[in-house]
């Protein structure tokens, strides 16, 4: 698939990454808008000239097509869109303290709002059952939505600083849900102001963008790009470069948009939404700042517009070869592609077996060839046919010299040795991979690997081991997957620790056997636990936080969770509710330490606020008293 460039220009202005938008400020002509240096936003309008420069706008010195909007603050986000039924878009600019809605055509402020939590991300559209179009501003742990008058019509909180937002019909009900990516690695889905789904990733979620239906793309700060369909991830890829921005655009004119990614090395590529296969690739001279689409040439067809940080802007249109008949990728072609991959893998395996046989024959014919083990040549790769790879996981508490971890042991079932182990896992290893290569004098049939888990997440460990004999030149590759449960760093401890004074209590209508199944899957246990007299009582010690945890499930369905770690209790309730498919849960919560801490904070706020209110009131009274005195003096004169 080829995309032909149809225009290219150099704007002579730097572009700040992820702060690029296109809007029709007069209702007809698309204009490129982007944050640039010196706390300004430039507007590129090659179609018409803006005649009134008496407000915030000023004409650009380097080009008559460019107007500059002075913000006088650091720009943190830029967006374009309409908040009413008219076709005219407005420009929205976010800063660490304010939100500006600007009418470019009339060169006037639409509204100007104080934003104590800052504005990290902006989005315009309809949310849920609200028919009013809103500009949504995501900041420090909060999201606000404003209508065309600047009135606050939506407000909610999220777990961390907002990095990205998107409107997607997530559950297929015909209404938009709000997807929020944050710095705590989570993608949260809001139906109105209620969270209905949550997906945990491995890094901060820097970009979200709708594809079609319930599918959407995402990008992380570590160079990961992928596609979700609802809460199920279709595919993901990881690059050593950073994914600056993502977009959707129909490259092959089949009605299904592809995922477009702009990278920090200047590359922009398009990938299939189903497989992640690259079907388009171009390079610019500097890092990509933004990817958009619009009919910028006014010829009736949208172009894919790519902007670099140096101000280079290029437009592309698809070039469809052999359009009649249109060749569509379908399920049969996908199956054929998979079968060809399997065929190539089998051919490679047969080739390796032939090579191994050749090596063994050559060594057998030689004289005085040393052997090892059960008559196996030292340079041959043959191993017993019953060789297996086994794994085990145990919790290691750690001490003053070592951190707590989960120790993975990988061993073979005979005297073969493990030459090397390669592990792949999300959110645990730097680069998502880890290699263990024992020294030659330490080779054995067993390898111990410490795994340090930063937080409570469920992880699939994909393990590849090279197995053979000492002195072998070729090794067999064993592959297996071992799941690390979400609450792995918790040891059963009995009555060793005092009962925490904080707890959560609620009732569930489930058999205790279902809860037992959840516990055995969610915790790393030496042996499976079982209910006693219809009840389940588990006491753990969190080796990471050094805090006790007590879970009690009664025969009547009452659940009590004792822990002084509020985050842990929330994670356990979420995990249990997800496993049991519980939608609504009424609970009684008691966290006395946190309540006392909150009271102390409120007292400090009150002590600080009252003098400020008195000072402000006295200032206002003095101000108006002076005005009254001046007025009376004028009346007397």
C-alpha atoms as one frame of an Amber mdcrd trajectory, in Angstrom:
protein
   0.000   0.000   0.000   1.413   3.361  -1.048   0.546   6.853   0.051   1.499
   9.575  -2.366   2.585  12.976  -1.013   0.357  15.739  -2.373   1.744  18.739
  -0.529   4.675  19.701   1.647   5.485  22.930   3.457   7.865  24.345   6.029
   6.102  26.602   8.527   9.224  28.135  10.128   7.748  27.508  13.575   8.608
  24.728  16.004   5.696  22.469  16.961   5.329  21.052  20.463   4.491  17.302
  20.351   0.838  16.232  20.815  -0.379  19.837  20.637  -1.610  19.948  17.043
  -5.201  20.325  15.815  -7.154  21.294  12.700 -10.313  23.392  12.820 -12.669
  25.213  10.450 -12.877  28.537  12.254 -15.014  30.147   9.537 -17.011  26.962
   8.978 -15.411  26.246   5.587 -11.618  26.366   5.473  -9.478  23.987   7.578
  -6.654  25.672   9.479  -3.713  23.951  11.143  -3.214  25.085  14.743  -0.357
  24.090  17.016   1.482  25.145  20.147   4.884  26.651  19.468   7.657  28.345
  21.404   7.347  31.540  23.476   3.964  30.456  24.934   2.123  30.964  21.656
  -0.215  29.045  19.378   0.116  29.528  15.631  -2.769  29.245  13.158  -1.901
  28.411   9.560  -4.615  29.619   7.186  -3.585  29.424   3.502  -7.139  30.014
   2.264  -8.171  33.424   3.657  -6.696  36.302   5.626  -7.761  37.320   9.106
  -8.288  41.070   8.979  -8.766  41.914  12.663  -5.615  41.686  14.788  -6.772
  43.898  17.649  -7.281  41.042  20.146  -4.954  38.205  21.153  -4.056  37.442
  17.515  -1.057  38.957  15.815   0.237  38.425  12.299   3.255  36.197  11.833
   6.473  37.910  10.816   7.737  34.983   8.733   4.570  34.222   6.739   1.334
  36.037   5.936  -0.490  32.681   6.171   0.333  32.349   9.871  -1.279  34.157
  12.800   0.042  33.923  16.344  -2.112  33.685  19.448  -0.349  34.890  22.601
  -1.222  32.798  25.653   1.363  34.247  28.090   1.520  30.899  29.873   3.023
  27.539  29.137   0.718  25.719  26.715  -0.123  22.177  27.854  -2.824  21.133
  25.353  -4.555  22.283  22.156  -7.846  21.173  20.575 -10.390  22.370  18.000
 -14.097  21.730  17.764 -17.617  23.100  17.885 -19.754  23.293  21.021 -22.977
  24.252  19.239 -24.908  23.390  16.078 -22.918  25.762  13.882 -20.186  24.575
  11.537 -17.649  27.009  12.983 -14.993  25.480  15.204 -13.431  27.140  18.209
  -9.870  26.877  19.428  -9.294  25.533  22.939  -5.964  26.028  24.691  -5.061
  24.480  28.038  -2.349  25.651  30.422  -1.247  24.459  33.893  -3.752  26.901
  35.457  -6.371  27.900  32.847  -8.580  26.881  29.937  -9.129  29.343  27.085
 -11.949  28.925  24.556 -11.194  31.247  21.639 -13.282  32.386  18.681 -10.639
  32.776  15.973 -13.013  34.176  13.342 -14.142  37.038  15.591 -10.801  37.286
  17.413 -12.431  37.138  20.840 -12.545  34.969  23.950 -15.505  32.604  24.161
 -14.755  31.901  27.834 -11.774  31.725  30.159 -11.784  29.322  33.117  -9.510
  28.908  36.106  -8.299  25.283  36.303  -6.637  24.528  39.672  -5.778  20.980
  38.545  -4.328  22.137  35.224  -5.170  20.941  31.717  -3.101  18.032  30.389
  -5.516  16.847  27.702  -8.492  18.317  25.817 -11.347  16.586  23.985 -14.545
  17.889  22.346 -17.697  15.826  21.835 -20.874  14.313  23.277 -20.577  12.155
  26.372 -23.145   9.494  27.256 -26.755  10.587  27.519 -25.848  14.284  27.603
 -26.879  15.808  24.270 -24.834  18.945  24.919 -21.429  19.050  23.292 -18.702
  19.588  25.865 -15.033  20.423  25.953 -13.512  17.911  28.371 -10.375  18.998
  30.215  -8.274  16.361  31.963  -5.895  17.511  34.671  -4.449  16.333  37.954
  -6.705  13.393  38.917  -9.842  15.177  37.672 -11.840  15.764  34.475 -14.173
  18.701  33.866 -16.606  19.317  31.015 -17.775  22.782  29.904 -20.576  23.794
  27.531 -20.521  26.682  25.048 -21.234  29.242  27.790 -18.372  27.926  29.899
 -20.684  26.351  32.474 -19.393  23.255  34.253 -21.687  20.351  33.204 -19.428
  17.387  33.965 -16.928  16.557  36.674 -15.320  13.349  37.839 -12.109  12.089
  39.368  -9.626   9.523  38.130  -6.719   7.699  39.720  -3.798   9.844  38.565
  -2.761  12.663  36.265  -4.664  12.465  32.991  -2.401  11.919  29.962  -4.928
  11.202  27.198  -8.654  10.897  26.509 -10.931   9.513  23.781 -14.667   9.122
  23.170 -15.561   5.557  22.131 -18.785   3.543  22.091 -17.056   1.065  24.383
 -19.990  -1.234  25.180 -21.827  -0.919  21.854 -24.913   0.795  23.277 -24.842
   3.650  20.768 -23.577   6.172  23.344 -20.068   7.497  23.806 -18.057   6.410
  26.822 -15.025   8.376  27.985 -11.689   6.568  27.897  -9.005   8.074  30.116
  -5.318   7.153  30.082  -3.284   8.186  33.102   0.211   8.113  34.554  -0.618
   5.176  36.835  -0.621   2.866  33.759  -4.418   2.459  33.707  -7.033   2.954
  30.993 -10.346   3.731  32.687 -13.721   3.726  30.957 -16.357   6.158  32.234
 -20.058   5.836  31.453 -21.118   9.332  32.444 -19.230   9.671  35.755 -19.137
   5.954  36.647 -16.184   3.651  35.914 -17.415   0.557  34.043 -14.075  -0.972
  32.998 -10.398  -0.665  33.750  -7.372  -2.030  31.872  -3.876  -1.974  33.357
  -0.893  -1.387  31.082   2.852  -1.327  31.705   3.588   2.406  31.381   1.845
   5.772  31.275  -0.892   5.850  28.607   0.151   8.814  26.453  -2.347   8.482
  23.570  -5.826   7.071  22.955  -7.754   7.237  19.689 -11.000   5.613  18.431
 -10.817   3.320  15.392 -14.348   2.086  14.713 -17.107   0.450  16.711 -15.751
  -0.685  20.052 -12.112  -0.698  18.933  -9.537   1.889  19.873  -5.790   2.342
  19.679  -3.425   3.231  22.488   0.213   4.231  22.954   2.456   4.080  26.019
   5.456   6.137  27.063   7.801   3.143  26.628   7.188   2.833  22.875   4.294
   0.362  22.992   1.409   0.679  20.521  -1.638  -1.575  20.306  -5.366  -2.024
  19.748  -8.161  -2.938  22.151 -11.643  -4.181  21.339 -13.576  -3.297  24.473
 -11.399  -4.644  27.294  -9.685  -7.333  25.179  -6.354  -6.464  23.648  -6.046
  -7.508  20.001  -2.343  -6.917  19.519   0.580  -4.820  20.675   4.077  -4.002
  19.445   6.987  -2.359  21.225   9.678  -0.158  19.713  12.884   1.350  21.043
  11.513   4.700  19.832   8.725   6.625  21.519   5.242   6.665  20.028   4.465
  10.389  20.068   0.910  10.286  18.722  -1.641   7.955  17.131  -4.499   8.544
  14.701  -6.877   6.545  12.482  -7.105   6.816   8.693  -8.472   4.570   5.943
  -5.354   3.838   3.903  -6.786   1.263   1.481 -10.276   2.704   0.931 -11.991
  -0.394   2.361 -14.085   1.515   4.883 -12.004   0.285   7.835  -9.483   2.758
   9.270  -5.944   1.689  10.073  -3.923   2.779  13.108  -1.424   5.515  12.227
   1.522   6.110  14.571   3.977   9.002  14.620   7.343   8.146  16.175  10.112
  10.107  17.865  12.622   9.110  15.149  10.572  10.816  12.416   8.850   7.678
  11.162   5.108   7.462  10.594   3.528   4.069   9.902   0.096   2.585   9.345
  -0.861  -0.799  10.796  -3.771  -3.160  10.337  -6.260  -2.840  13.181  -6.551
  -6.646  13.330  -2.974  -7.887  13.175  -0.674  -4.900  13.642   0.987  -5.627
  10.298   2.680  -2.570   8.776   1.033  -1.559   5.492   2.405   1.965   5.159
   5.609   3.718   6.224   7.115   7.153   5.635   9.906   9.179   7.209  10.246
  12.872   8.012  13.473  14.674   8.823  12.682  15.163  12.531  10.487  13.730
  15.290   6.763  13.591  14.599   4.691  16.145  16.524   1.202  15.278  15.296
  -0.824  13.194  12.830  -4.244  14.391  11.620  -6.557  14.194   8.625  -8.533
  16.923   6.860  -9.448  18.193   3.404  -6.627  20.726   3.561  -6.459  21.135
  -0.230 -10.223  21.731  -0.449 -10.580  19.124  -3.213 -13.289  17.049  -1.534
 -11.030  14.306  -0.152  -9.261  14.102   3.187  -5.502  13.895   3.306  -3.377
  12.291   6.006  -1.432  15.234   7.440   1.844  14.630   9.273   3.612  17.387
  11.230   7.168  17.275  12.545   8.621  19.132  15.515  10.683  21.313  13.143
   7.532  22.641  11.473   7.564  20.390   8.412   4.045  19.466   7.259   3.271
  16.818   4.638  -0.038  15.627   3.220  -0.625  12.136   1.797  -3.439  10.445
  -0.112  -3.845   6.690  -0.719  -2.851   5.269  -4.087  -5.050   2.234  -4.704
  -3.566  -0.265  -7.126  -5.786  -2.808  -8.914  -8.861  -1.214  -7.447 -11.156
  -3.350  -9.648 -11.695  -5.816  -8.210 -10.900  -4.595  -4.708  -8.932  -7.249
  -2.869 -10.186  -7.527   0.696  -8.436  -9.269   3.533 -10.795 -11.882   4.931
 -10.787 -14.759   7.371  -9.601 -17.293   4.759  -6.573 -15.177   3.892  -5.768
 -14.813   7.590  -5.894 -18.600   7.989  -3.688 -19.054   4.910  -1.181 -16.552
   6.299  -1.073 -18.431   9.623  -0.626 -21.791   7.886   2.275 -20.442   5.824
   3.962 -19.260   9.013   3.507 -22.701  10.581   4.837 -24.342   7.417   7.984
 -22.208   7.475   8.518 -23.014  11.161   8.187 -26.755  10.503  10.560 -26.599
   7.529  13.115 -24.808   9.697  12.710 -27.436  12.416  13.215 -30.278   9.905
  16.323 -28.516   8.603  17.712 -28.313  12.136  17.059 -32.026  12.727  18.902
 -32.876   9.502  21.823 -30.720  10.556  21.897 -32.378  13.986  21.903 -35.838
  12.423  24.749 -34.842  10.135  26.827 -33.603  13.081  26.199 -36.810  15.063
  27.154 -39.006  12.078  30.393 -37.097  11.542  31.368 -37.382  15.204  30.430
 -41.066  15.378  32.653 -41.902  12.395  35.602 -40.055  13.984  38.060 -41.809
  16.231  38.444 -41.104  19.926  35.572 -38.678  20.202  34.846 -38.033  23.906
  31.316 -38.535  25.100  29.343 -37.301  28.080  26.237 -38.491  29.875  24.525
 -41.500  28.381  26.908 -41.842  25.463  25.968 -38.489  24.002  28.668 -36.729
  21.963  29.796 -33.440  23.496  29.198 -31.538  20.269  25.910 -33.157  19.407
  22.601 -31.664  20.343  20.652 -34.897  20.870  18.930 -35.124  24.231  16.651
 -37.823  25.691  13.187 -37.782  24.167  11.537 -37.668  27.610  13.304 -34.445
  28.637  10.884 -31.977  30.184  11.133 -28.459  31.557   9.583 -27.817  34.960
   9.012 -24.560  36.848   8.156 -23.571  40.404   7.435 -20.257  42.130   8.044
 -19.345  45.776   7.803 -16.091  47.738  11.094 -14.789  49.165  10.604 -12.330
  52.024  13.931 -10.584  51.596  16.055  -8.956  54.302  18.079  -5.810  54.911
  20.374  -6.724  52.018  17.803  -7.910  49.476  14.351  -6.900  48.322  11.345
  -9.232  48.546  10.711 -11.126  45.340   9.208 -14.182  43.737  11.848 -16.784
  42.949  11.312 -18.726  39.736  13.088 -22.069  39.482  13.482 -23.653  36.045
  14.837 -27.213  35.885  15.048 -30.172  33.554  14.014 -33.718  34.478  17.399
 -35.342  33.757  21.135 -34.565  33.582  20.828 -32.117  30.679  21.931 -28.554
  31.396  20.226 -25.208  30.850  22.497 -23.029  28.739  20.335 -19.914  28.691
  16.887 -18.664  29.694  15.002 -15.832  27.998  11.874 -14.483  29.666   9.279
 -12.071  28.308   6.798 -10.314  30.598   4.963  -7.001  30.690   5.516  -4.495
  33.458   8.277  -6.386  35.286  11.497  -6.220  33.280  13.104  -3.229  31.605
  12.423  -3.672  27.915   9.914  -6.407  28.890  12.575  -9.111  28.559  15.188
 -10.719  30.799  18.063 -13.034  29.891  19.880 -15.418  32.251  23.138 -16.870
  30.919  25.000 -18.884  33.600  28.779 -19.062  33.423  30.274 -22.182  31.913
  31.455 -23.553  35.264  28.001 -23.012  36.826  25.919 -24.809  34.202  23.416
 -27.261  35.684  19.923 -28.602  35.150  18.425 -25.940  37.437  18.363 -22.113
  37.371  16.903 -19.773  40.003  15.691 -16.333  38.871  14.469 -13.590  41.267
  11.492 -11.618  39.941  10.858  -8.210  41.504   7.222  -7.150  41.133   6.581
  -3.383  41.403   2.840  -3.668  42.110  -0.008  -6.173  42.291  -0.551  -7.223
  38.687  -1.212 -10.545  36.997   1.602 -11.386  34.599   2.192 -14.133  32.055
   5.834 -15.247  32.065   6.828 -16.495  28.612   9.917 -18.640  29.109  12.360
 -19.936  26.514  15.169 -22.233  27.653  18.137 -23.598  25.683  18.668 -27.206
  26.817  21.498 -29.566  25.914  24.754 -30.953  27.285  27.983 -29.279  28.332
  30.104 -28.711  25.257  27.161 -28.956  22.874  27.223 -26.565  19.934  23.482
 -26.777  19.347  20.655 -26.714  21.879  16.984 -27.550  21.989  14.596 -24.678
  22.672  11.876 -25.378  25.236   9.015 -22.903  25.476   6.387 -22.605  28.180
   4.190 -19.995  29.845   3.749 -19.640  33.588   1.202 -17.273  35.068   2.198
 -15.112  38.005  -0.941 -14.433  40.089  -1.957 -10.864  40.863  -1.288 -11.098
  44.601   1.976 -13.014  44.437   3.962 -11.224  47.157   1.738 -12.369  50.031
   2.671 -15.184  52.433   0.269 -17.193  54.553   1.255 -16.376  58.131  -1.402
 -17.737  60.503  -1.831 -15.751  63.751   1.685 -14.328  63.702   0.602 -10.662
  63.351  -1.966  -8.462  65.095  -5.330  -7.851  63.456  -5.389  -4.563  61.446
  -7.868  -2.012  62.811  -9.131  -1.036  59.340 -11.622  -3.191  57.474 -14.235
  -3.438  54.724 -17.336  -5.587  55.137 -19.891  -6.625  52.497 -22.180  -9.492
  51.496 -22.024 -11.640  48.373 -24.455 -14.239  47.079 -21.932 -16.852  46.027
 -20.960 -20.312  47.181 -17.769 -20.341  49.212 -16.258 -22.825  46.748 -16.213
 -20.071  44.119 -14.327 -17.835  46.539 -11.869 -20.662  47.234 -11.259 -20.958
  43.499 -10.590 -17.194  43.312  -8.147 -17.346  46.239  -6.170 -20.242  44.756
  -5.874 -18.416  41.435  -5.112 -14.963  42.855  -2.474 -15.770  45.502   0.819
 -17.636  45.217   0.197 -20.553  47.563   2.357 -23.579  48.319  -0.767 -25.751
  48.228  -4.393 -25.008  47.483  -6.542 -23.797  50.360  -9.989 -25.183  51.142
 -13.049 -24.087  53.072 -13.581 -25.420  56.599 -17.195 -25.873  57.731 -18.352
 -23.680  54.871 -16.016 -20.807  55.812 -12.698 -19.582  54.464 -10.234 -17.732
  56.698  -6.907 -16.556  55.250  -4.195 -14.524  56.973  -1.391 -13.142  54.827
   1.664 -10.967  55.283   2.505  -8.558  52.460   6.270  -8.913  52.041   6.484
  -5.766  49.876   4.699  -3.393  52.279   5.306  -5.366  55.506   1.595  -5.182
  56.430  -0.776  -7.992  57.471  -3.913  -8.903  55.528  -6.852 -10.922  56.843
  -9.627 -12.292  54.614 -12.693 -13.957  56.114 -15.555 -15.450  54.096 -18.448
 -16.748  56.206 -20.909 -19.464  55.274 -23.689 -16.849  55.052 -21.844 -14.848
  52.374 -20.451 -12.098  54.617 -16.960 -11.015  53.576 -14.581  -9.093  55.843
 -11.223  -7.760  54.654  -8.899  -6.443  57.376  -5.952  -4.343  56.203  -4.494
  -0.899  56.864  -3.564  -0.619  53.182  -6.526   1.049  51.455  -5.131   0.500
  47.947  -4.700  -3.220  48.607  -8.275  -3.562  49.874  -9.562  -1.800  46.766
  -7.532  -4.086  44.492  -8.808  -7.211  46.261 -12.435  -6.081  45.998 -11.985
  -5.279  42.294 -10.374  -8.660  41.643 -13.050 -10.571  43.556 -15.908  -8.622
  41.944 -14.457  -9.213  38.484 -14.037 -12.958  39.119 -17.577 -13.323  40.488
 -19.069 -10.910  37.887 -20.516  -8.640  40.588 -21.898  -5.367  39.217 -23.181
  -3.653  42.397 -21.723  -4.023  45.859 -22.826  -2.311  49.077 -20.078  -2.156
  51.692 -19.228  -0.836  55.148 -15.798   0.789  55.321 -13.763   1.668  58.415
 -10.313   3.237  58.073  -9.747   5.191  61.332  -6.117   6.120  60.632  -6.975
   7.645  57.257  -9.963   9.482  58.772  -7.737  11.059  61.422  -5.224  12.036
  58.762  -8.003  13.629  56.688  -9.282  15.531  59.736  -5.797  16.905  60.393
  -5.537  18.090  56.788  -8.965  19.759  56.941  -7.988  21.563  60.147  -4.834
  22.877  58.459  -6.864  24.012  55.451  -9.404  25.727  57.700  -6.703  27.503
  59.710  -5.132  28.742  56.497  -8.381  29.640  54.720 -10.039  31.750  57.445
  -7.260  34.418  57.610  -7.193  34.555  53.801 -10.969  35.088  53.683 -10.749
  37.819  56.326  -7.925  39.513  54.430  -9.771  39.317  51.104 -12.967  40.640
  52.697 -11.135  43.550  54.313  -9.451  44.343  51.000 -12.800  44.405  49.179
 -14.386  46.565  51.882 -11.506  49.049  51.758 -11.716  49.158  47.966 -15.432
  49.901  47.895 -15.187  52.314  50.867 -12.647  54.382  48.917 -14.959  54.376
  45.895 -17.896  55.455  48.102 -15.840  58.277  49.620 -14.815  59.458  46.152
 -18.429  59.335  45.009 -19.609  61.326  48.029 -16.899  63.895  47.443 -18.025
  64.309  43.860 -21.649  64.686  45.003 -20.704  67.314  47.573 -18.674  69.240
  44.995
